[in-house]
Amino acid sequence: MPGPIQSIERAAAVLRLLASGARRMGVAELARALELPKPTVHGILRTLQLVGFVEQSPDTGKYQLGAALFHIGSSYLDGNELRTRALNWSDSLASRSMESVRIGTLHENQVLVVHHVFRPDNSRQVLEVGALLPAHASALGKVLLADDPVGLGLTDDEPLKAYTAATITDLDRLGDALEQVRQRGWASDVEELVEGEVSLAAPIRDRRAVTVGAVGISGPVERLCDERKQPRTDLVSYVREAARSISRELGAIPW
């Protein structure tokens, strides 16, 4: 049997470093970390850039993971399979929380709603399956952004749209918010997308611990928040439990 191909091993090392280290790294930084000559690293980066696996910032010249690589990593699980695996748990979440439930995945820098369970009452509601939500202004989107190494292509050249006075439109503030999401394991938006409405969400992961979707609830601020306008802890627990259960259906190791 032939041995490993060195160039592929080195390319894989570059990708791992970009995924686990700083968001963007220059040729010199990568070369030092990998103990490789700068011309070698530069050649690898140019090839990876041609196939969309890395992207170079026009301002700093530094590199980051490319969108093509991210989509390859999550493409094996489509929205239909995710919906099928999540049916029972999303219904249960709606019953426990008494709020509507949505499951979303990434789609062209937005969140595509692949499943929607109505709030379990007699109120008039509209089915949202197929709707697209802005990633930066929704709890579902924040969960997906937090685990997306590409940042969904968000750059200083593309200002974030404000939907309400509470919408986060500054990239630095959004970065801080996403770091908080990573640390606590859930996200919220309190009137950031629609005035008077709150949403809570948690990540759905597969057997590789890759985030392949998000599940969440949404409703009026007076029902989902406490008197300090903070998300109710019991509802956060319900959402996280549902996310863990769906993740187990996808083969994730219980945590």
LUMBAKOL-933204 format. One line per 2 residues: their letters; for each residue x, y, z of N, C-alpha, C. Coordinates in Angstrom, 3 decimals, always signed. Atoms other than C-alpha are relative to their C-alpha. Example, Ala and Ser with C-alpha at 12.3 -4.5 7.8 and 13.67 -1.06 7.14 Angstrom:
BEGIN
as) +0.890,-1.190,+0.000,+12.300,-4.500,+7.800,+0.900,+1.200,+0.000 | -0.820,-1.190,-0.060,+13.670,-1.060,+7.140,-0.770,+1.090,+0.730
// end
This chain:
BEGIN
mp) +0.841,-1.196,+0.000,+0.000,+0.000,+0.000,+0.880,+1.251,+0.000 | -0.779,-1.232,+0.015,+1.287,+3.489,-0.833,-0.125,+0.735,+1.326
gp) +0.021,-0.761,-1.241,+2.164,+5.753,+2.073,-0.810,+1.268,-0.123 | +0.763,-1.251,+0.018,+0.465,+9.022,+3.014,+0.642,+1.027,-0.924
iq) -0.470,-1.054,+0.905,+0.728,+11.972,+0.632,+0.324,+1.231,+0.843 | -0.465,-1.064,-0.891,+2.757,+14.673,+2.346,-0.739,+1.315,-0.219
si) +0.645,-1.282,+0.276,+1.127,+17.628,+0.588,-1.410,+0.060,+0.588 | +1.346,+0.031,-0.570,-2.326,+16.511,+1.708,+0.061,+0.080,+1.518
er) -0.173,-0.078,-1.449,-1.134,+15.988,+5.258,+0.261,+1.441,+0.438 | -0.308,-1.392,-0.353,+0.284,+19.523,+5.281,-1.216,+0.901,-0.182
aa) +1.208,-0.794,+0.210,-2.902,+20.990,+3.819,-0.997,-0.222,+1.132 | +0.892,+0.305,-1.118,-4.921,+19.206,+6.500,+0.467,+0.689,+1.274
av) -0.543,-0.668,-1.187,-2.600,+20.634,+9.168,-0.323,+1.487,-0.025 | +0.345,-1.420,+0.139,-3.192,+24.154,+7.825,-1.468,+0.216,+0.356
lr) +1.431,-0.135,-0.268,-6.965,+23.668,+7.935,-0.321,-0.189,+1.478 | +0.230,+0.213,-1.439,-6.866,+22.271,+11.473,+0.432,+1.218,+0.812
ll) -0.508,-1.151,-0.736,-4.818,+25.216,+12.646,-0.930,+1.191,-0.147 | +0.926,-1.108,+0.216,-7.173,+27.753,+11.081,-1.317,-0.234,+0.740
as) +1.259,+0.313,-0.683,-10.142,+25.950,+12.643,+0.117,+0.128,+1.509 | -0.147,+0.044,-1.458,-8.695,+25.772,+16.151,+0.682,+1.229,+0.587
ga) -0.737,-1.142,-0.514,-6.641,+28.936,+16.416,-0.764,+1.296,-0.165 | +0.614,-1.302,+0.204,-7.275,+32.594,+15.724,-0.896,-0.049,-1.232
rr) +0.910,-0.027,+1.136,-10.016,+33.489,+13.270,+0.768,+0.172,-1.304 | -0.781,-0.237,+1.206,-7.437,+34.733,+10.754,+1.485,-0.069,+0.330
mg) -1.443,+0.140,-0.211,-3.753,+33.923,+10.411,+0.728,+0.302,-1.293 | -0.815,-0.310,+1.152,-1.018,+35.117,+8.109,+0.929,-1.151,-0.343
va) -0.906,+1.051,+0.455,+1.493,+33.043,+6.148,+1.107,-0.231,+1.024 | -1.103,+0.133,-0.950,+4.295,+33.757,+8.639,-0.455,-0.701,+1.281
el) +0.513,+0.635,-1.218,+2.135,+32.764,+11.631,-0.204,-1.496,-0.215 | +0.238,+1.409,+0.297,+1.100,+29.512,+9.996,+1.306,-0.767,-0.175
ar) -1.287,+0.662,+0.234,+4.644,+28.715,+8.902,+0.718,-0.288,+1.320 | -0.649,+0.200,-1.306,+5.973,+29.212,+12.450,-0.686,-1.112,+0.777
al) +0.750,+0.991,-0.776,+3.224,+27.131,+14.005,+0.200,-1.409,-0.534 | -0.125,+1.320,+0.618,+3.672,+24.271,+11.543,+1.450,-0.397,-0.250
el) -1.430,+0.241,+0.232,+7.467,+24.583,+11.328,+0.264,-0.395,-1.452 | -0.173,+0.214,+1.435,+7.315,+24.757,+7.546,+0.530,+1.278,-0.642
pk) -0.453,-1.206,+0.703,+8.973,+27.140,+5.057,-1.192,+0.836,-0.458 | +1.090,-0.879,+0.420,+6.867,+30.171,+4.197,-0.445,-0.249,-1.441
pt) +0.453,+0.283,+1.372,+6.896,+29.410,+0.423,-0.886,-1.239,-0.097 | +0.817,+1.221,+0.002,+5.514,+25.946,+1.140,-1.407,+0.289,+0.502
vh) +1.304,-0.337,-0.568,+2.704,+27.301,+3.313,-0.787,+0.885,-0.958 | +0.677,-0.886,+0.932,+1.942,+30.009,+0.796,-0.580,-0.778,-1.173
gi) +0.491,+0.825,+1.095,+1.619,+27.426,-1.974,-1.223,-0.808,+0.389 | +1.147,+0.763,-0.494,-0.732,+25.318,+0.131,-1.228,+0.906,+0.112
lr) +1.112,-0.935,-0.173,-2.878,+28.344,+0.946,-0.590,+0.426,-1.339 | +0.490,-0.390,+1.326,-3.101,+29.392,-2.699,-0.870,-1.106,-0.598
tl) +0.791,+1.119,+0.525,-4.345,+25.922,-3.659,-1.326,-0.139,+0.744 | +1.226,+0.093,-0.794,-6.844,+25.797,-0.803,-0.954,+1.146,-0.323
ql) +0.828,-1.147,+0.347,-8.061,+29.252,-1.771,-0.701,-0.219,-1.344 | +0.583,+0.248,+1.324,-8.659,+28.175,-5.376,-1.230,-0.905,+0.076
vg) +1.137,+0.916,-0.120,-11.029,+25.414,-4.244,-1.012,+0.461,+1.044 | +0.966,-0.570,-0.933,-12.780,+27.622,-1.682,+0.110,-0.471,+1.422
fv) -0.149,+0.504,-1.362,-11.435,+25.908,+1.429,+0.555,+1.050,+0.954 | -0.436,-1.136,-0.811,-9.757,+29.095,+2.687,-0.311,+1.286,-0.755
eq) +0.240,-1.326,+0.570,-10.408,+32.777,+2.106,+1.038,+0.961,+0.552 | -0.993,-0.983,-0.415,-7.978,+35.691,+2.246,-0.649,+1.361,+0.133
sp) +0.528,-1.336,-0.205,-8.876,+39.052,+3.696,+0.717,+0.990,-0.914 | -0.649,-0.981,+0.882,-8.247,+41.803,+1.120,+0.671,+1.126,+0.773
dt) -0.555,-1.093,-0.811,-7.429,+44.222,+3.946,+1.286,-0.402,+0.711 | -1.159,+0.413,-0.812,-4.993,+42.241,+6.098,+0.879,-1.038,-0.684
gk) -0.755,+1.059,+0.657,-3.885,+39.480,+3.739,-0.005,-1.311,+0.768 | +0.034,+1.216,-0.808,-4.614,+36.921,+6.447,-1.072,-0.964,-0.513
yq) +0.874,+1.057,+0.508,-6.425,+33.652,+5.863,-0.934,-0.520,+1.086 | +0.955,+0.648,-0.886,-9.482,+31.993,+7.383,-0.666,-1.124,-0.775
lg) +0.695,+1.093,+0.667,-11.552,+28.902,+6.651,-1.039,+0.547,-0.968 | +0.941,-0.444,+1.023,-13.696,+29.196,+3.540,-1.360,-0.653,+0.132
aa) +1.373,+0.487,-0.102,-17.427,+28.701,+3.184,-0.174,-1.376,-0.631 | +0.145,+1.300,+0.664,-16.999,+25.732,+0.803,+0.334,-1.140,+0.948
lf) -0.396,+1.043,-0.943,-15.252,+23.738,+3.522,-1.089,-0.226,+1.031 | +1.052,+0.128,-1.010,-17.980,+24.476,+6.054,-1.214,-0.742,-0.549
hi) +1.177,+0.644,+0.566,-20.764,+23.419,+3.706,+0.234,-1.483,-0.253 | -0.318,+1.416,+0.166,-18.989,+20.150,+2.907,-0.158,-0.724,+1.326
gs) +0.051,+0.640,-1.313,-18.751,+19.410,+6.619,-1.397,-0.256,+0.511 | +1.349,+0.146,-0.537,-22.470,+19.818,+7.255,-1.010,-0.507,-1.018
sy) +0.947,+0.306,+1.065,-23.973,+18.717,+3.956,-0.610,-1.390,+0.099 | +0.515,+1.366,-0.007,-24.491,+15.054,+4.837,-1.381,-0.087,+0.627
ld) +1.288,+0.021,-0.680,-27.508,+15.900,+6.993,-0.872,+1.107,-0.572 | +0.844,-1.046,+0.565,-30.255,+17.712,+5.088,-1.133,+0.341,+0.956
gn) +1.070,-0.473,-0.865,-33.212,+19.567,+6.547,-1.087,-1.026,+0.214 | +1.052,+1.001,-0.144,-35.627,+16.720,+5.906,+0.362,-1.049,+1.042
el) -0.412,+0.995,-0.990,-33.604,+14.217,+7.915,-0.012,+0.597,+1.397 | -0.001,-0.661,-1.298,-33.138,+16.703,+10.719,-1.420,+0.121,+0.535
rt) +1.402,-0.133,-0.406,-36.871,+17.351,+10.801,-0.556,-1.349,+0.457 | +0.512,+1.326,-0.351,-37.659,+13.614,+10.858,+0.493,-0.448,+1.365
ra) -0.573,+0.430,-1.288,-35.295,+12.957,+13.764,-0.517,+0.837,+1.171 | +0.355,-0.941,-1.074,-36.645,+15.943,+15.708,-1.495,+0.074,+0.285
ln) +1.455,-0.155,-0.108,-40.413,+15.463,+15.325,-0.522,-0.168,+1.426 | +0.557,+0.272,-1.332,-41.184,+13.900,+18.700,+0.485,+1.005,+1.027
ws) -0.568,-0.888,-1.013,-38.843,+16.132,+20.672,-0.480,+1.430,-0.167 | +0.508,-1.364,+0.208,-40.055,+19.361,+19.066,-1.450,+0.112,+0.453
ds) +1.375,+0.004,-0.509,-43.668,+18.429,+19.804,-0.008,+0.056,+1.522 | -0.091,+0.005,-1.455,-42.690,+17.703,+23.397,+0.413,+1.358,+0.541
la) -0.441,-1.326,-0.441,-40.909,+21.041,+23.690,-1.136,+1.007,-0.074 | +1.141,-0.913,+0.113,-43.984,+22.889,+22.452,-0.992,-0.223,+1.142
sr) +0.932,+0.307,-1.085,-46.124,+21.094,+25.040,+0.520,+0.477,+1.353 | -0.585,-0.403,-1.289,-43.730,+21.809,+27.917,+0.068,+1.519,+0.135
sm) -0.200,-1.451,-0.079,-43.059,+25.443,+27.051,-1.275,+0.782,-0.267 | +1.234,-0.657,+0.440,-46.523,+26.240,+25.682,+0.296,+1.137,-0.977
es) -0.380,-0.983,+1.016,-44.758,+28.201,+22.928,+0.283,-0.716,-1.327 | -0.310,+0.584,+1.304,-44.083,+27.677,+19.222,+1.468,-0.401,-0.056
vr) -1.347,+0.548,+0.120,-40.985,+25.694,+18.263,+0.444,+0.066,-1.454 | -0.577,-0.016,+1.346,-38.715,+26.188,+15.254,+1.347,-0.709,+0.012
ig) -1.304,+0.609,+0.214,-35.780,+24.157,+13.970,+0.581,+0.600,-1.266 | -0.607,-0.673,+1.139,-33.327,+25.856,+11.641,+1.374,-0.522,-0.345
tl) -1.332,+0.333,+0.488,-30.235,+25.193,+9.548,+0.535,+1.197,-0.781 | -0.606,-1.077,+0.760,-27.813,+27.433,+7.704,-0.367,-0.109,-1.476
he) +0.284,-0.040,+1.433,-28.728,+28.520,+4.184,+0.338,+1.381,-0.530 | -0.409,-1.248,+0.639,-26.892,+31.230,+2.258,+0.014,+1.169,+0.981
nq) -0.220,-1.049,-0.998,-25.907,+33.269,+5.295,-1.245,+0.361,+0.820 | +1.205,-0.218,-0.788,-29.377,+33.000,+6.833,-0.394,-1.317,+0.670
vl) +0.514,+1.204,-0.649,-31.352,+30.542,+8.935,-1.260,-0.437,-0.728 | +1.169,+0.562,+0.665,-33.761,+28.319,+7.038,-0.797,-0.803,+1.016
vv) +0.869,+0.745,-0.918,-36.683,+27.120,+9.152,-0.459,-1.281,-0.700 | +0.337,+1.281,+0.627,-37.053,+23.399,+8.345,-1.145,-0.700,+0.721
hh) +1.119,+0.596,-0.735,-39.655,+22.568,+10.988,-0.582,+1.041,+0.944 | +0.687,-0.975,-0.848,-42.246,+24.566,+12.893,-1.181,-0.683,+0.671
vf) +1.116,+0.545,-0.767,-44.585,+23.408,+15.647,-0.774,+1.176,+0.584 | +0.825,-1.089,-0.506,-47.478,+25.694,+16.481,-0.070,+0.009,+1.526
rp) +0.266,-0.128,-1.430,-48.017,+27.008,+19.983,-1.276,-0.777,+0.310 | +1.145,+0.877,-0.267,-50.428,+24.515,+21.610,-1.182,+0.715,+0.648
dn) +1.236,-0.648,-0.452,-53.446,+26.778,+21.976,-0.875,+0.213,-1.239 | +0.928,-0.184,+1.113,-56.300,+27.889,+19.765,+0.228,+1.301,-0.755
sr) -0.257,-1.263,+0.682,-54.694,+31.103,+18.568,+0.312,-0.232,-1.473 | -0.255,+0.099,+1.433,-54.346,+31.789,+14.848,+1.495,+0.169,-0.256
qv) -1.446,-0.033,+0.252,-50.818,+31.050,+13.628,+0.291,-0.305,-1.461 | -0.419,+0.187,+1.388,-48.930,+30.973,+10.338,+1.189,-0.946,-0.032
le) -1.092,+0.955,+0.121,-46.696,+28.056,+9.317,+1.235,+0.695,-0.576 | -1.215,-0.701,+0.396,-43.090,+29.277,+9.009,+1.039,-0.891,-0.672
vg) -0.952,+0.877,+0.683,-41.445,+26.274,+7.341,+0.390,+0.631,-1.340 | -0.505,-0.633,+1.215,-39.255,+27.639,+4.555,+0.358,+1.461,+0.177
al) -0.338,-1.401,-0.251,-38.924,+31.077,+6.123,+1.497,+0.149,+0.235 | -1.413,-0.306,-0.220,-35.483,+32.698,+6.244,+0.115,+1.080,+1.073
lp) -0.205,-0.944,-1.095,-34.331,+34.477,+9.410,+1.417,+0.550,-0.057 | -1.363,-0.536,-0.059,-31.355,+36.822,+9.768,+0.786,-0.653,+1.123
ah) -0.769,+0.757,-0.986,-28.616,+34.928,+11.571,+0.386,+0.843,+1.207 | -0.523,-0.815,-1.096,-27.312,+37.841,+13.646,-1.084,+0.509,+0.934
as) +1.071,-0.596,-0.792,-30.747,+38.882,+14.947,-0.974,-1.029,+0.543 | +0.887,+1.055,-0.500,-32.242,+35.526,+15.950,+0.789,-0.957,+0.881
al) -0.672,+0.951,-0.884,-31.463,+33.021,+18.681,+0.477,-1.219,-0.782 | -0.422,+1.126,+0.836,-31.388,+30.177,+16.130,+1.288,+0.347,-0.743
gk) -1.163,-0.420,+0.765,-28.908,+32.142,+14.054,+1.242,+0.154,+0.846 | -1.165,-0.172,-0.869,-26.650,+32.989,+16.968,+0.622,-1.342,+0.371
vl) -0.510,+1.335,-0.302,-26.375,+29.318,+17.884,+0.830,-0.529,-1.171 | -0.695,+0.496,+1.182,-25.365,+28.460,+14.323,+1.252,+0.810,-0.291
la) -1.174,-0.849,+0.202,-23.000,+31.427,+14.027,+1.109,-0.329,+0.989 | -0.995,+0.249,-1.042,-21.288,+30.541,+17.280,+0.892,-1.183,-0.334
dd) -0.777,+1.190,+0.334,-20.157,+27.184,+15.900,+0.430,-0.033,-1.461 | -0.412,-0.062,+1.398,-19.464,+28.343,+12.354,+1.336,+0.707,-0.087
pv) -1.315,-0.637,+0.033,-15.707,+29.006,+11.914,+0.145,+1.053,-1.079 | -0.085,-0.983,+1.081,-16.368,+31.037,+8.777,-0.716,+1.283,+0.360
gl) +0.748,-1.193,-0.353,-18.683,+33.471,+10.513,-1.039,+0.356,-1.028 | +1.005,-0.224,+1.034,-21.117,+33.100,+7.596,+0.345,+1.170,-0.900
gl) -0.410,-1.034,+0.934,-19.078,+35.567,+5.604,-0.200,+1.414,+0.504 | +0.209,-1.345,-0.536,-19.739,+38.492,+7.930,+1.323,+0.753,+0.029
td) -1.208,-0.815,+0.034,-17.172,+41.232,+7.308,-0.359,+1.447,+0.264 | +0.219,-1.428,-0.226,-16.710,+44.894,+8.002,-0.590,+0.677,-1.233
de) +0.522,-0.585,+1.229,-17.677,+45.516,+4.374,-1.502,-0.215,-0.146 | +1.421,+0.301,+0.079,-21.160,+44.140,+4.970,-0.653,+0.315,+1.342
pl) +0.594,-0.380,-1.279,-22.882,+46.062,+7.779,-1.230,-0.842,+0.319 | +1.135,+0.793,-0.445,-25.424,+44.135,+9.821,-1.254,+0.861,+0.045
ka) +1.254,-0.748,+0.062,-29.027,+45.204,+9.331,-0.653,+0.076,+1.374 | +0.724,-0.195,-1.251,-30.920,+46.633,+12.291,-1.492,-0.223,-0.242
yt) +1.433,+0.259,+0.107,-34.442,+45.254,+12.713,-0.787,+0.712,+1.093 | +0.580,-0.769,-1.097,-35.174,+46.929,+16.060,+1.147,+0.782,+0.647
aa) -1.042,-0.751,-0.712,-33.317,+49.243,+18.418,+0.942,-0.918,+0.760 | -0.823,+0.935,-0.770,-31.986,+46.142,+20.212,+0.883,-0.890,-0.878
ti) -0.790,+0.860,+0.878,-30.455,+44.444,+17.152,+1.490,+0.316,+0.114 | -1.456,-0.176,-0.019,-26.696,+43.902,+17.385,+0.480,+0.220,-1.432
td) -0.483,-0.309,+1.347,-25.157,+45.586,+14.344,+1.515,+0.189,-0.057 | -1.453,-0.163,-0.067,-21.545,+45.896,+15.504,+0.657,-1.378,+0.049
ld) -0.627,+1.312,+0.082,-19.288,+42.962,+14.591,+0.736,-0.389,+1.280 | -0.699,+0.297,-1.249,-17.227,+43.239,+17.780,-0.988,-0.430,+1.085
rl) +1.032,+0.369,-0.981,-20.357,+43.160,+19.933,-0.595,-1.360,-0.325 | +0.522,+1.302,+0.394,-21.678,+40.238,+17.928,+0.992,-1.099,+0.359
gd) -1.018,+0.983,-0.366,-18.384,+38.411,+18.434,-0.023,-0.321,+1.477 | +0.099,+0.220,-1.449,-18.681,+38.904,+22.201,-1.236,-0.828,+0.340
al) +1.237,+0.734,-0.259,-22.265,+37.658,+22.122,+0.134,-1.465,-0.395 | -0.171,+1.374,+0.452,-21.284,+34.555,+20.160,+0.931,-0.781,+0.922
eq) -0.876,+0.658,-0.965,-18.486,+33.785,+22.607,-0.798,-0.393,+1.237 | +0.858,+0.337,-1.139,-21.072,+33.913,+25.393,-0.873,-1.206,-0.324
vr) +0.813,+1.138,+0.422,-23.262,+31.504,+23.420,+0.813,-1.289,+0.077 | -0.860,+1.191,-0.049,-20.342,+29.074,+23.081,+0.235,-0.455,+1.432
qr) -0.303,+0.341,-1.385,-19.637,+29.239,+26.806,-1.204,-0.568,+0.740 | +1.158,+0.441,-0.782,-23.179,+28.791,+28.099,-0.844,-1.062,-0.705
gw) +0.688,+1.065,+0.709,-24.531,+26.509,+25.356,-1.402,+0.317,-0.470 | +1.305,-0.391,+0.514,-27.640,+28.463,+24.379,+0.029,+1.480,-0.372
as) +0.045,-1.386,+0.468,-28.654,+31.749,+22.757,-1.393,+0.580,+0.201 | +1.286,-0.687,-0.108,-31.383,+34.324,+23.090,+0.012,+1.247,-0.870
dv) +0.136,-1.351,+0.535,-32.683,+37.341,+21.286,-1.218,+0.614,+0.664 | +1.063,-0.697,-0.721,-34.730,+39.745,+23.331,-0.356,+1.251,-0.787
ee) +0.492,-1.106,+0.843,-36.638,+41.989,+20.926,+1.044,+0.484,-1.007 | -1.018,-0.381,+0.971,-33.691,+41.966,+18.493,-0.493,-0.128,-1.438
lv) +0.550,+0.185,+1.339,-35.723,+40.782,+15.502,-1.385,+0.630,-0.130 | +1.358,-0.559,-0.020,-39.287,+41.774,+16.414,-0.243,+0.619,+1.358
eg) +0.281,-0.656,-1.276,-40.283,+44.266,+19.076,-1.083,-0.771,+0.749 | +0.951,+0.717,-0.828,-42.048,+42.536,+21.934,+0.131,-1.507,-0.053
ev) -0.145,+1.453,+0.140,-40.845,+39.066,+20.905,+1.382,-0.455,+0.442 | -1.239,+0.591,-0.494,-38.182,+36.833,+22.436,+0.135,-1.405,-0.579
sl) -0.226,+1.389,+0.395,-36.597,+33.621,+21.208,+1.203,-0.556,+0.740 | -1.069,+0.729,-0.672,-34.372,+31.029,+22.883,+0.354,-1.200,-0.862
aa) -0.406,+1.115,+0.858,-32.339,+28.347,+21.100,+1.243,-0.686,+0.548 | -1.175,+0.787,-0.383,-29.729,+25.623,+21.605,+0.443,-0.834,-1.201
pi) -0.531,+0.717,+1.164,-27.483,+23.670,+19.214,-0.395,-1.471,-0.053 | +0.193,+1.421,+0.274,-28.283,+20.287,+17.663,+1.294,-0.506,-0.615
rd) -1.290,+0.508,+0.469,-25.109,+18.238,+17.189,-0.127,-1.459,-0.434 | +0.015,+1.373,+0.484,-24.344,+14.996,+15.388,+1.081,-0.810,+0.710
rr) -0.956,+0.908,-0.648,-22.064,+12.064,+16.258,+1.430,+0.519,-0.038 | -1.339,-0.580,+0.073,-19.008,+14.139,+15.242,+0.134,+1.243,+0.873
av) +0.065,-1.209,-0.824,-20.006,+16.910,+17.679,-0.060,+1.259,-0.854 | +0.176,-1.138,+0.896,-20.662,+19.161,+14.670,-1.421,+0.536,+0.159
tv) +1.323,-0.606,-0.086,-23.542,+21.612,+15.019,-0.651,-0.011,-1.373 | +0.670,+0.144,+1.292,-25.969,+20.719,+12.224,-1.334,+0.722,-0.039
ga) +1.261,-0.732,-0.051,-28.952,+22.772,+13.333,-0.198,+0.618,+1.369 | +0.339,-0.608,-1.285,-30.633,+24.618,+16.145,-1.495,-0.142,+0.218
vg) +1.411,+0.081,-0.353,-33.940,+24.252,+17.969,-0.288,+1.096,+1.010 | +0.311,-1.083,-0.926,-35.715,+27.034,+19.790,-1.483,+0.273,+0.097
is) +1.374,-0.444,-0.186,-38.913,+28.598,+21.016,-0.053,+1.510,-0.158 | +0.170,-1.448,+0.107,-40.321,+32.068,+20.481,-1.379,+0.373,+0.508
gp) +1.269,-0.472,-0.525,-43.066,+34.146,+22.026,+0.141,+1.397,+0.566 | -0.018,-1.352,-0.542,-43.956,+37.431,+23.728,+0.977,+0.145,+1.160
ve) -0.992,-0.246,-1.034,-41.427,+39.007,+26.056,-0.583,-0.231,+1.392 | +0.589,+0.153,-1.329,-43.877,+38.904,+28.977,-0.145,-1.463,+0.399
rl) +0.096,+1.422,-0.340,-44.104,+35.096,+28.747,+1.369,-0.671,+0.079 | -1.295,+0.667,+0.051,-40.488,+34.185,+27.953,+1.050,+0.625,+0.908
cd) -0.969,-0.679,-0.869,-38.740,+36.659,+30.271,-0.576,+0.227,+1.389 | +0.426,-0.298,-1.360,-38.835,+37.381,+33.979,-0.189,+1.501,+0.166
er) +0.253,-1.422,-0.247,-39.477,+40.727,+35.639,+1.194,+0.886,-0.323 | -1.202,-0.770,+0.361,-35.879,+41.792,+34.877,+0.264,-0.035,-1.500
kq) -0.095,+0.140,+1.451,-36.445,+41.047,+31.192,+1.152,-0.924,-0.395 | -0.981,+1.032,+0.298,-34.069,+38.090,+31.350,-0.735,-1.297,-0.355
pr) +0.662,+1.259,+0.367,-34.931,+34.732,+29.698,-0.261,-0.889,+1.212 | +0.355,+0.873,-1.118,-36.733,+32.406,+32.107,+0.866,-1.255,+0.001
td) -0.924,+1.127,-0.088,-34.395,+29.697,+33.345,-0.686,-1.340,-0.282 | +0.679,+1.268,+0.263,-37.046,+26.971,+33.165,-0.173,-0.232,-1.496
lv) +0.167,+0.138,+1.443,-37.672,+27.671,+29.479,+1.340,-0.291,-0.680 | -1.339,+0.293,+0.531,-33.932,+27.706,+28.764,+0.316,-1.479,+0.193
sy) -0.254,+1.416,-0.279,-33.702,+24.273,+30.410,-0.784,-0.893,-0.944 | +0.813,+0.795,+0.917,-36.561,+22.928,+28.282,+0.639,-0.041,-1.396
vr) -0.593,-0.087,+1.342,-34.872,+24.130,+25.077,+1.284,-0.821,-0.062 | -1.272,+0.736,+0.002,-31.489,+22.680,+26.027,-0.239,-1.512,+0.084
ea) +0.310,+1.424,-0.101,-33.020,+19.341,+26.994,-0.475,-0.542,-1.346 | +0.476,+0.427,+1.319,-34.798,+19.139,+23.637,+1.164,-0.114,-0.976
ar) -1.162,+0.022,+0.898,-31.567,+19.966,+21.797,+0.871,-1.223,+0.276 | -0.802,+1.179,-0.347,-29.688,+17.246,+23.687,-0.684,-1.282,-0.469
si) +0.726,+1.203,+0.411,-32.417,+14.697,+22.946,+0.081,-0.201,-1.510 | -0.100,+0.106,+1.458,-32.402,+15.476,+19.218,+1.426,-0.384,-0.386
sr) -1.404,+0.322,+0.280,-28.605,+15.334,+19.237,+0.265,-1.485,+0.225 | -0.170,+1.435,-0.245,-28.751,+11.853,+20.759,-0.616,-0.826,-1.123
el) +0.608,+0.685,+1.142,-31.092,+10.818,+17.939,+0.953,-0.032,-1.194 | -0.950,-0.092,+1.102,-28.310,+11.878,+15.565,+1.340,-0.667,+0.337
ga) -1.202,+0.736,-0.351,-25.709,+9.821,+17.398,+0.982,+0.733,+0.865 | -0.924,-0.741,-0.861,-24.169,+12.484,+19.594,+0.146,-0.705,+1.336
ip) -0.257,+0.581,-1.305,-22.591,+11.271,+22.797,-0.703,+0.853,+1.055 | +0.705,-0.788,-1.034,-24.786,+12.322,+25.765,+0.965,+0.809,+0.844
w) -0.831,-0.847,-0.865,-23.398,+15.177,+27.840,-0.864,+0.651,+1.047
// end
